[in-house]
Amino acid sequence: MPAQILDLIDKQDNVEVVRDQIAAILKVELAHQVALAPLVGQPRVFLERSNPWGEFLEAQPEQQPIINVWFDTATYDGSASNIVERQKCEATYNIDCYGYAVSVDDGQPTGGHSPGDQEAAFECQRAARMARNILMSAHYTYLGLRGLVWKRWPQSLSMFQPQSGNLAVQRIVGGRLAFQVAFNEFSPQYTGEEFETLSLEVFRAGTGELLLRADYPHPAPAPVEE
C-alpha cells in the first residue's frame, strides 16, 4: 500500500496566491494614484466576479471604471520541473476592464452631444492602461514574490462589448488584458522513516575466515521524552 499523506492540505496553491497578489498590487497602486491626482477617478478593483459591470446598470451618470481580476488557465512545463516536489506553472489571468458613460448635451446651440459609447471606450482603455503600466513597472518585476515568480508578461489586449441576455449592454465597453505569469508550484512531500544501518560480520572460529558480511537497514529508536 502506498504511503499516505499525513499533513492536512489546507494551503492555497500559488496560482491563487499570484492572482490575489495581482489584485492587491492594482488596488494599492490605484489608491496611490488617487492621492497623486485627487480629481481623477481611478478604477475600482474586484476579484473573480462574473459580472462586476452589473453595478453600472443602476449607476449615476459619472462612474469610476472597474477592473476585475480572475484566473483563466494554467499549463505546466515538465522540462523545467521535477517529478517529486516542484512544478513550473504558467498561468493566464484575465484583467477585465470596464468603462461606463452616458451621452450628455455639449451645451452648443447646434444641439450636439458627447456620445456615451465613445467616452466609455476611453474610460475602459484608461483602466487597461493603468493596469498594464502598474504590473509591468520595474517595481513589480516579480510581482513582489521574488523566489516564487519567474516572469510576468502581458499576452494580449482586446476590446469587447459586455452581453446580457444575448444583447449588448449599452453605455458599457470592456477590455481584456490577458496577463501571463510563470511561477513555481509545490506539492506535499513524503517524509521517510529514519533508519540506522546494522552491520553484521561472521568469522570462522580458529582461522578468522570471513564467512558473511551484510548491512541491514533498521528503524531508528524513537526519542525518549523526559
BAFI-3210 file (N, C-alpha, C; in Angstrom, 3 decimals, decimal comma, padded with zeros to 6 digits):
// residues 226
n [1|2|3|4|5|6|7|8|9|10|11|12|13|14|15|16|17|18|19|20|21|22|23|24|25|26|27|28|29|30|31|32|33|34|35|36|37|38|39|40|41|42|43|44|45|46|47|48|49|50|51|52|53|54|55|56|57|58|59|60|61|62|63|64|65|66|67|68|69|70|71|72|73|74|75|76|77|78|79|80|81|82|83|84|85|86|87|88|89|90|91|92|93|94|95|96|97|98|99|100|101|102|103|104|105|106|107|108|109|110|111|112|113|114|115|116|117|118|119|120|121|122|123|124|125|126|127|128|129|130|131|132|133|134|135|136|137|138|139|140|141|142|143|144|145|146|147|148|149|150|151|152|153|154|155|156|157|158|159|160|161|162|163|164|165|166|167|168|169|170|171|172|173|174|175|176|177|178|179|180|181|182|183|184|185|186|187|188|189|190|191|192|193|194|195|196|197|198|199|200|201|202|203|204|205|206|207|208|209|210|211|212|213|214|215|216|217|218|219|220|221|222|223|224|225|226]
n.u [000,852|000,623|002,386|000,646|-000,563|000,154|-000,184|-002,520|-004,013|-004,328|-003,539|-003,267|-002,898|-000,174|-001,069|-003,375|-002,394|-000,800|-002,770|-004,277|-002,287|-001,837|-004,287|-004,115|-001,852|-002,755|-004,900|-003,650|-001,821|-003,500|-004,994|-002,988|-002,560|-004,853|-004,262|-002,248|-003,525|-006,191|-008,565|-009,104|-010,940|-010,169|-009,901|-011,942|-011,234|-011,933|-012,340|-012,469|-015,167|-018,285|-019,921|-019,060|-019,685|-022,334|-022,979|-023,029|-025,505|-027,344|-026,282|-024,968|-024,674|-021,889|-019,338|-016,730|-014,254|-014,091|-012,108|-011,616|-010,131|-009,330|-008,648|-007,686|-006,407|-004,003|-000,833|001,666|005,141|007,024|009,716|011,102|010,711|010,520|009,784|009,139|008,796|008,513|006,726|006,893|004,793|002,717|000,544|-002,473|-004,019|-006,973|-007,465|-009,986|-011,382|-013,688|-015,510|-017,774|-020,267|-022,509|-024,408|-024,155|-025,418|-023,653|-023,918|-023,853|-025,228|-026,027|-027,070|-025,573|-023,948|-022,015|-020,979|-021,911|-020,946|-018,439|-017,022|-017,140|-015,540|-013,079|-012,694|-012,559|-010,233|-008,425|-008,408|-007,345|-004,870|-003,764|-003,629|-001,822|000,521|001,110|001,502|003,600|005,643|008,972|009,044|007,573|008,718|008,879|006,415|006,419|006,976|009,481|011,596|009,546|007,975|008,795|008,563|006,651|004,235|002,500|000,071|-001,964|-004,240|-007,543|-010,624|-014,104|-017,691|-019,777|-022,238|-025,724|-028,237|-027,903|-027,773|-026,103|-024,778|-025,702|-023,865|-021,641|-018,325|-015,946|-012,652|-010,001|-007,140|-004,915|-002,863|000,141|001,806|004,686|005,578|006,523|004,998|004,298|004,229|002,897|005,342|006,945|007,785|010,273|010,864|013,185|016,203|018,683|021,831|022,515|025,279|026,640|028,937|030,409|032,716|034,892|035,594|038,745|040,290|039,654|038,476|036,483|033,110|030,599|029,275|027,176|024,855|022,122|019,164|017,721|015,052|015,327|015,654|012,897|012,770|013,364|011,154|011,572]
n.v [-001,202|002,226|004,974|007,183|010,613|012,565|015,110|017,830|019,194|022,300|024,672|027,510|027,063|028,242|029,407|030,665|032,398|034,127|035,289|036,718|038,437|040,014|041,424|042,780|044,413|046,122|047,360|048,747|050,440|051,930|053,293|054,900|056,475|058,007|059,644|061,111|062,375|063,778|064,604|062,925|060,173|056,943|053,479|050,913|047,877|044,455|040,957|037,863|038,109|037,539|039,264|042,128|044,574|044,898|046,692|049,079|049,263|050,436|052,864|056,172|059,114|059,628|057,395|055,472|053,552|049,935|047,215|043,811|041,001|037,757|034,237|032,282|030,103|027,406|025,986|023,387|023,053|020,454|020,076|021,967|021,347|019,211|015,786|015,225|017,327|020,100|022,046|023,807|026,397|028,000|030,494|032,081|035,122|036,911|040,283|042,120|045,059|047,717|050,356|053,065|055,275|057,983|059,573|063,070|066,392|068,751|071,430|073,223|075,516|074,169|071,842|069,562|066,602|064,749|061,598|058,699|056,062|056,373|057,739|055,810|053,824|055,146|055,405|052,716|051,924|053,543|052,414|049,884|050,692|051,774|049,443|047,799|049,369|049,568|046,848|046,091|047,701|048,516|048,198|045,966|043,649|040,959|040,722|041,277|038,869|037,542|034,789|033,044|033,751|033,547|035,027|037,710|038,761|040,667|039,254|039,796|042,375|043,116|044,440|044,403|043,959|043,937|041,409|040,824|038,644|037,822|040,224|043,253|045,258|048,501|051,622|050,641|049,546|047,001|045,730|043,398|042,447|040,042|038,359|036,859|034,734|033,151|030,709|028,884|025,885|023,888|020,647|018,318|016,591|013,404|012,155|010,286|007,331|007,403|005,662|003,482|001,900|-001,496|-003,407|-006,582|-009,117|-012,286|-014,597|-017,466|-019,505|-019,897|-019,936|-017,390|-016,776|-014,878|-015,294|-014,112|-010,967|-008,272|-005,551|-004,145|-002,223|-000,530|000,473|003,610|004,165|005,451|008,812|009,451|010,749|013,154]
n.w [000,000|-000,873|000,680|002,857|002,685|005,351|006,268|006,606|003,763|003,401|002,358|000,103|-003,414|-005,406|-007,721|-006,962|-005,034|-006,578|-008,207|-006,251|-005,434|-007,706|-007,839|-005,380|-005,739|-007,809|-006,504|-004,358|-005,722|-007,403|-005,515|-004,551|-006,781|-006,718|-004,579|-005,728|-007,821|-007,079|-008,346|-010,399|-011,170|-010,188|-011,286|-009,781|-008,029|-008,449|-007,613|-009,150|-010,103|-011,740|-013,234|-012,829|-013,906|-013,542|-011,582|-012,884|-014,044|-012,414|-012,072|-011,383|-013,494|-013,672|-013,274|-011,794|-013,591|-013,758|-012,652|-013,017|-011,740|-012,692|-012,572|-015,338|-017,102|-016,708|-017,406|-017,322|-017,185|-017,901|-018,527|-017,120|-014,523|-011,591|-010,831|-008,279|-006,330|-007,244|-009,595|-012,566|-013,383|-015,759|-015,839|-016,911|-016,369|-016,505|-016,831|-016,637|-017,841|-017,414|-018,783|-018,258|-019,413|-020,111|-022,683|-023,106|-023,295|-025,142|-024,763|-026,816|-029,247|-031,507|-030,675|-030,187|-028,827|-026,389|-027,154|-025,344|-025,702|-026,841|-024,834|-022,843|-023,963|-023,948|-021,185|-020,407|-021,778|-020,493|-017,932|-018,526|-019,440|-017,102|-015,527|-016,991|-017,005|-014,266|-013,454|-015,102|-014,338|-013,184|-010,478|-009,919|-011,017|-010,297|-009,235|-006,529|-005,398|-005,349|-005,987|-006,031|-008,271|-011,686|-014,048|-015,490|-017,887|-020,362|-022,461|-024,383|-025,496|-025,747|-026,979|-026,026|-026,098|-023,413|-022,656|-022,132|-021,710|-024,379|-025,658|-026,444|-023,884|-023,222|-023,085|-021,820|-022,101|-022,615|-021,899|-022,259|-020,647|-021,098|-018,981|-018,361|-016,069|-014,879|-012,553|-009,558|-008,507|-005,643|-004,099|-001,628|000,352|000,785|003,861|004,823|006,891|009,515|009,350|010,738|010,106|010,421|010,827|010,013|010,632|010,124|011,305|010,869|013,532|014,993|012,480|011,586|009,189|006,992|006,804|006,305|005,456|005,927|005,512|007,167|006,938|009,669|011,735|013,324|016,829|018,711|019,950|023,401|025,642|028,121]
ca.u [000,000|001,464|002,371|-000,417|-000,211|-000,225|-000,472|-003,745|-003,766|-005,208|-002,889|-003,600|-001,899|000,428|-001,879|-004,300|-001,581|-000,420|-003,995|-004,577|-001,227|-002,107|-005,379|-003,645|-000,965|-003,577|-005,695|-002,766|-001,244|-004,562|-005,297|-001,908|-002,798|-005,882|-003,569|-001,456|-004,438|-007,481|-009,726|-009,254|-011,481|-009,398|-010,715|-012,153|-010,695|-012,703|-011,656|-013,282|-016,587|-018,793|-020,396|-018,904|-020,270|-023,738|-023,142|-023,275|-026,888|-028,068|-025,239|-025,127|-024,057|-020,444|-018,917|-015,346|-014,099|-013,976|-011,143|-011,917|-009,027|-009,745|-007,776|-008,231|-005,857|-002,636|-000,136|002,833|006,312|007,742|011,159|011,686|010,173|010,945|008,596|008,955|008,376|008,244|006,239|006,849|003,448|002,484|-000,887|-003,005|-005,036|-007,670|-007,704|-011,075|-011,599|-014,979|-015,778|-019,200|-020,544|-023,790|-024,333|-024,555|-025,512|-022,406|-024,226|-023,712|-026,519|-026,385|-027,717|-024,712|-023,778|-020,837|-021,501|-021,533|-020,170|-017,056|-016,412|-016,997|-014,362|-011,899|-012,529|-012,105|-008,836|-007,628|-008,251|-006,395|-003,555|-003,275|-003,292|-000,600|001,673|001,421|002,031|004,849|006,651|010,162|008,785|006,885|009,296|008,491|005,121|006,630|007,092|010,765|011,865|008,382|007,624|009,889|008,383|005,281|004,246|001,185|-000,087|-002,796|-005,245|-008,633|-011,846|-015,325|-018,945|-020,454|-023,517|-026,739|-029,346|-027,518|-027,825|-025,007|-025,145|-025,460|-023,103|-020,521|-017,335|-014,998|-011,354|-009,372|-005,694|-004,506|-001,587|000,730|002,812|005,350|005,961|006,674|004,009|004,902|003,294|003,312|006,475|006,963|008,806|010,658|011,211|014,620|016,784|020,089|022,364|023,036|026,290|026,836|030,070|030,554|034,034|035,102|036,409|040,038|041,023|039,329|037,982|035,221|032,055|029,438|029,231|025,920|024,318|020,673|018,537|016,996|014,407|016,000|014,802|012,141|013,372|012,778|010,684|011,922]
ca.v [000,000|003,419|005,812|008,182|011,984|012,723|016,514|018,396|020,086|023,439|025,876|027,931|026,866|029,512|030,015|031,549|033,433|035,101|036,027|037,664|039,447|040,942|042,310|043,632|045,429|047,106|048,123|049,647|051,463|052,825|054,184|055,886|057,407|058,942|060,627|061,971|063,152|063,609|064,932|061,901|058,941|055,763|052,258|050,052|046,544|043,310|039,668|036,693|038,439|037,111|040,444|043,309|045,751|044,994|047,894|050,214|049,294|051,358|053,845|057,587|059,462|059,515|056,221|055,068|052,266|048,731|046,194|042,519|040,061|036,370|033,188|031,654|028,779|027,136|024,851|023,008|022,780|019,327|020,163|022,880|020,932|017,872|014,962|014,964|018,424|021,407|022,106|025,155|026,667|029,235|030,760|033,285|035,823|037,939|041,532|042,718|046,470|048,182|051,778|053,395|056,699|058,290|060,712|064,332|067,552|069,518|072,822|074,052|075,883|073,215|070,678|068,389|065,883|063,884|060,230|057,891|054,872|056,788|058,040|054,533|053,169|055,858|055,055|051,322|051,883|054,166|051,423|048,880|051,346|051,843|048,095|047,321|050,150|049,208|045,484|045,959|048,641|047,865|047,905|044,683|042,679|039,628|040,900|041,250|037,462|037,061|033,449|032,242|034,119|033,564|036,046|038,132|039,351|040,822|038,452|040,467|043,324|043,123|045,120|043,621|044,559|043,034|040,899|040,454|038,052|037,813|041,582|044,104|046,200|049,867|052,549|049,945|048,959|046,173|045,400|042,286|042,299|038,686|038,558|035,542|034,694|031,859|030,600|027,526|025,245|022,844|019,622|017,688|015,692|012,212|012,153|008,891|006,924|007,452|004,334|003,306|000,713|-002,542|-004,181|-007,918|-009,867|-013,613|-015,172|-018,839|-019,594|-020,553|-019,432|-015,996|-016,595|-014,148|-016,097|-013,323|-009,547|-007,712|-004,348|-004,185|-001,012|-000,808|001,710|004,281|004,171|006,675|009,630|009,258|012,014|013,315]
ca.w [000,000|-000,903|001,876|002,858|003,027|006,749|006,571|006,050|002,627|003,623|001,852|-001,248|-004,458|-005,792|-008,774|-006,262|-004,376|-007,602|-008,569|-005,180|-005,416|-008,812|-007,422|-004,285|-006,314|-008,510|-005,535|-003,618|-006,597|-007,869|-004,393|-004,515|-007,878|-006,261|-003,746|-006,602|-008,681|-006,402|-009,178|-011,437|-010,607|-010,569|-011,334|-008,619|-008,302|-007,969|-007,751|-009,516|-010,243|-013,041|-013,974|-011,986|-014,547|-013,151|-010,774|-013,768|-014,510|-011,545|-011,760|-011,630|-014,782|-013,620|-012,519|-011,997|-014,283|-012,931|-013,053|-012,410|-011,943|-012,497|-013,097|-016,539|-017,407|-016,273|-018,011|-016,525|-018,014|-017,323|-018,752|-016,139|-013,236|-011,172|-010,626|-006,856|-005,461|-007,817|-010,962|-013,117|-013,875|-016,500|-015,681|-017,538|-015,595|-017,270|-016,121|-017,406|-017,515|-017,900|-018,722|-018,344|-019,620|-020,760|-023,598|-022,479|-024,170|-025,063|-024,472|-028,001|-029,867|-032,562|-030,078|-030,210|-027,566|-026,259|-027,173|-024,194|-026,053|-027,058|-023,533|-022,146|-024,524|-023,446|-019,776|-020,374|-022,207|-019,433|-016,870|-019,007|-019,476|-015,729|-015,071|-017,643|-016,548|-012,878|-013,340|-015,847|-013,846|-012,615|-009,070|-009,785|-011,962|-009,821|-008,558|-005,088|-004,971|-005,857|-005,492|-006,423|-009,648|-012,654|-015,081|-015,792|-019,224|-020,984|-023,682|-025,387|-025,032|-026,724|-026,553|-026,237|-025,643|-022,473|-023,115|-021,147|-022,432|-025,796|-026,192|-025,994|-022,839|-023,662|-022,257|-021,167|-023,003|-021,877|-022,482|-021,526|-020,657|-020,727|-018,294|-018,071|-015,012|-014,675|-011,138|-009,040|-007,644|-004,831|-003,668|-000,370|000,233|001,619|004,898|005,059|008,250|009,749|009,542|011,021|009,440|011,290|010,092|010,560|010,090|010,731|011,035|011,299|014,745|014,822|011,314|011,343|007,817|006,894|006,180|005,920|005,792|005,412|006,147|007,219|007,476|010,908|012,199|014,425|018,032|018,956|021,015|024,719|026,217|029,538]
c.u [000,885|001,335|001,297|000,138|-000,744|-000,619|-001,784|-003,389|-004,763|-004,600|-003,463|-002,512|-001,369|-000,317|-002,911|-003,559|-001,215|-001,627|-004,311|-003,537|-001,425|-003,190|-004,922|-002,742|-001,783|-004,348|-004,831|-002,277|-002,304|-005,001|-004,232|-002,065|-003,870|-005,237|-002,770|-002,333|-005,857|-008,697|-009,982|-009,757|-010,720|-010,274|-010,821|-011,762|-011,575|-011,930|-012,674|-014,778|-017,056|-019,301|-020,274|-019,529|-021,760|-024,016|-023,455|-024,750|-027,751|-027,162|-025,711|-024,431|-022,541|-020,065|-017,457|-015,300|-013,932|-012,905|-011,485|-010,806|-009,538|-008,803|-008,445|-007,691|-004,453|-002,098|001,140|003,942|007,143|009,245|011,847|011,213|010,884|009,711|008,277|008,266|007,845|007,784|006,262|005,496|003,435|000,972|-001,264|-004,126|-005,666|-007,927|-008,713|-011,346|-012,911|-015,088|-017,254|-019,347|-021,912|-023,584|-024,842|-024,568|-024,245|-022,644|-024,100|-025,090|-026,962|-027,047|-026,882|-024,604|-022,463|-021,326|-020,980|-020,675|-018,700|-016,356|-016,210|-015,772|-013,083|-011,628|-012,026|-010,621|-007,924|-007,380|-007,243|-004,980|-002,944|-002,822|-001,987|000,629|002,073|002,102|003,350|005,904|007,812|009,956|008,210|007,392|008,909|007,195|005,262|006,772|008,374|011,118|010,733|008,047|008,872|009,787|006,920|005,325|002,818|001,114|-000,848|-003,733|-006,314|-009,862|-013,049|-016,519|-019,615|-021,848|-024,429|-027,945|-029,142|-027,626|-026,666|-025,527|-024,766|-024,655|-021,911|-019,616|-016,322|-013,704|-010,692|-007,869|-005,381|-003,068|-001,042|001,816|003,363|005,859|006,071|005,448|004,724|003,827|003,799|004,412|006,355|008,106|009,130|010,986|012,723|015,137|018,239|020,543|022,952|023,984|026,535|028,014|030,199|031,902|034,076|036,041|037,705|040,836|040,785|038,818|036,627|034,197|030,900|029,649|027,973|025,541|022,808|020,143|017,676|016,355|015,146|015,085|014,107|012,806|012,619|012,400|011,012|010,788]
c.v [001,249|004,224|006,877|009,565|012,250|014,155|016,955|019,366|021,239|024,746|026,258|027,457|028,229|030,184|030,968|032,701|034,532|035,927|037,096|038,782|040,473|041,940|043,272|044,746|046,519|047,979|049,160|050,788|052,422|053,773|055,265|056,909|058,430|060,035|061,605|062,875|063,020|063,828|063,912|060,614|057,728|054,507|051,564|048,634|045,480|042,024|038,570|036,992|038,056|038,286|041,693|044,561|045,890|046,216|049,114|050,353|050,221|052,527|055,262|057,937|059,338|058,352|055,915|053,756|051,130|047,823|044,916|041,531|038,640|035,400|032,477|030,240|028,655|025,928|024,615|022,535|021,681|019,433|021,066|022,552|019,673|017,094|014,745|016,123|019,640|021,292|023,569|025,354|027,972|029,467|032,059|033,838|036,881|039,141|042,298|044,135|046,930|049,694|052,043|054,901|056,843|059,493|061,957|065,443|068,394|071,016|073,762|074,368|074,878|071,961|069,423|067,724|065,103|062,447|059,392|056,697|055,208|057,040|056,759|053,781|053,822|055,488|053,622|051,231|052,549|053,181|050,349|049,440|051,419|050,472|047,610|048,061|049,795|047,849|045,288|046,965|047,861|047,503|046,503|043,660|041,254|039,689|040,880|039,857|036,860|035,734|032,487|032,475|034,167|034,789|036,444|038,901|039,511|040,044|039,203|041,445|043,419|043,779|044,220|044,397|043,587|042,661|040,605|039,932|038,087|039,186|042,389|045,099|047,604|050,642|051,901|049,354|048,206|045,967|044,340|042,293|040,889|038,756|037,199|035,672|033,267|031,812|029,128|027,108|024,125|021,883|018,973|016,652|014,520|012,313|010,720|008,612|006,900|006,057|004,462|002,026|-000,235|-003,402|-005,506|-008,582|-011,178|-014,194|-016,622|-018,836|-020,332|-019,952|-017,943|-015,724|-015,882|-014,987|-015,235|-011,881|-008,963|-006,470|-004,389|-002,837|-001,364|000,486|002,309|004,282|005,509|007,484|009,431|010,624|012,035|014,001]
c.w [000,000|000,380|001,756|003,186|004,433|007,092|005,918|004,921|002,732|003,137|000,490|-002,199|-004,868|-006,940|-008,167|-005,588|-005,373|-008,025|-007,531|-005,132|-006,527|-008,411|-006,327|-004,801|-007,003|-007,526|-004,809|-004,512|-007,139|-006,763|-004,281|-005,636|-007,511|-005,416|-004,602|-007,467|-008,131|-007,290|-010,276|-010,788|-011,112|-010,517|-009,976|-008,987|-007,653|-008,265|-008,040|-009,503|-011,638|-013,874|-013,099|-012,589|-014,225|-012,290|-011,626|-014,133|-013,661|-011,176|-011,980|-012,944|-014,799|-012,708|-012,815|-012,775|-013,274|-013,529|-012,299|-012,767|-011,707|-013,199|-014,261|-016,731|-016,829|-017,021|-017,217|-017,451|-017,361|-017,462|-017,743|-014,723|-012,764|-010,744|-009,154|-006,144|-006,190|-009,257|-011,416|-013,794|-014,649|-016,532|-016,372|-016,673|-016,490|-016,377|-016,965|-016,904|-018,151|-017,718|-018,931|-018,557|-020,283|-021,670|-022,888|-023,518|-024,017|-024,852|-025,651|-028,613|-030,924|-032,001|-030,137|-028,852|-027,595|-026,168|-026,009|-024,545|-026,267|-025,717|-022,718|-022,651|-024,014|-021,982|-019,604|-020,724|-021,195|-018,295|-017,274|-019,049|-018,080|-015,245|-015,688|-017,134|-015,118|-012,820|-014,065|-015,408|-013,237|-011,147|-008,878|-010,807|-011,588|-009,004|-007,035|-004,521|-005,538|-005,185|-005,811|-007,891|-010,514|-013,561|-015,143|-017,103|-019,748|-022,293|-024,763|-024,698|-026,105|-026,124|-026,819|-025,692|-024,677|-022,968|-021,926|-021,896|-023,933|-026,459|-025,623|-024,957|-023,288|-022,616|-021,566|-022,238|-022,151|-022,634|-021,630|-021,742|-020,171|-020,222|-017,867|-017,008|-014,918|-013,239|-010,758|-008,249|-006,878|-004,345|-002,382|-000,594|001,201|002,614|005,255|006,513|008,406|010,063|009,964|010,339|010,480|010,465|010,809|009,854|010,859|010,310|011,523|012,507|014,448|013,694|011,086|009,946|007,844|006,149|005,648|006,345|005,157|006,211|006,057|007,705|008,674|011,390|013,376|015,643|018,210|020,068|022,331|025,286|027,701|030,281]
res [m|p|a|q|i|l|d|l|i|d|k|q|d|n|v|e|v|v|r|d|q|i|a|a|i|l|k|v|e|l|a|h|q|v|a|l|a|p|l|v|g|q|p|r|v|f|l|e|r|s|n|p|w|g|e|f|l|e|a|q|p|e|q|q|p|i|i|n|v|w|f|d|t|a|t|y|d|g|s|a|s|n|i|v|e|r|q|k|c|e|a|t|y|n|i|d|c|y|g|y|a|v|s|v|d|d|g|q|p|t|g|g|h|s|p|g|d|q|e|a|a|f|e|c|q|r|a|a|r|m|a|r|n|i|l|m|s|a|h|y|t|y|l|g|l|r|g|l|v|w|k|r|w|p|q|s|l|s|m|f|q|p|q|s|g|n|l|a|v|q|r|i|v|g|g|r|l|a|f|q|v|a|f|n|e|f|s|p|q|y|t|g|e|e|f|e|t|l|s|l|e|v|f|r|a|g|t|g|e|l|l|l|r|a|d|y|p|h|p|a|p|a|p|v|e|e]
***
